[in-house]
């Protein structure tokens, strides 16, 4: 009977876990960047409308 290679299985499990963690971090950073851009755009719009109403 063949002996099972537990180290191979463990290494594959660690690699999958690492990839999943990196994907999660990438998703978080991407959504944080999009949120920051959205807030910046909203602030720009708010400032431009404030300037328009003030000068009118």
PyMOL commands that set and color helices and strands:
alter all, ss='L'
color gray80, all
select helices_A, chain A and resi 6-55
alter helices_A, ss='H'
color red, helices_A
deselect
rebuild
show_as cartoon
